[in-house]
């Protein structure tokens, strides 16, 4: 089984990391569209154009199954991606909402994500389809902080305090009684411990990377025989050196080689 994993940059490596743990016997090709990131502050039309060209590249590379690890691309462009490639496509919004549904008792869910994901209300819609209410909050400062490596930095702590306090207060004022928080951005799993420390213990954190890997295993588990020497190929649309350095932090293991890819503007 050849699995393509797409993200706007490095963050989707948190999803690949979970996939490698759950399904190590598959071939993986990962594309980080680092030249055009961040997607989280761009319009729907631009994100769709970038994500479709990236997904088509992965399908052309022989991917038989595509995982759209980027929350923003999943929220804004999943229909366009599905229409553009001849293989099954899984987006992280569905998997995050499914995990939230399994976790919540109160049926009220909090979501932290990029501005574009929140503006699309894709998580709220996916939660509504599952009988849940969602309160979404854009946390645009978190992606650059994670990319800077400021995981446990006091500045990151202060910003998390502000975001989480606002999220909890605003959701309560809106009449919700949340018991689950979805990390709706590829970068946030790296802040998980920092976020959990700041939440009441009654609120469970859902890592959409983990939830996605579990759903891929469910979809492919029985039909994906182990390959003796599985391949991992990495493509980036900007500096391969930067991808190797930063990507290692997200993947949790060294990235040996990265190929530079030009997908245009
Ligand atoms: N990968 C994006 C996401 O999960 C975060 C980084 C970006 O804005 O491109 O929403």
Boltz pocket constraint, residues with backbone or C-beta under 6 A from the ligand:
constraints:
  - pocket:
      binder: B
      contacts: [[A, 7], [A, 8], [A, 9], [A, 11], [A, 12], [A, 37], [A, 38], [A, 39], [A, 40], [A, 41], [A, 69], [A, 70], [A, 71], [A, 72], [A, 73], [A, 114], [A, 117], [A, 143], [A, 184], [A, 185], [A, 186], [A, 187]]
      max_distance: 6.0
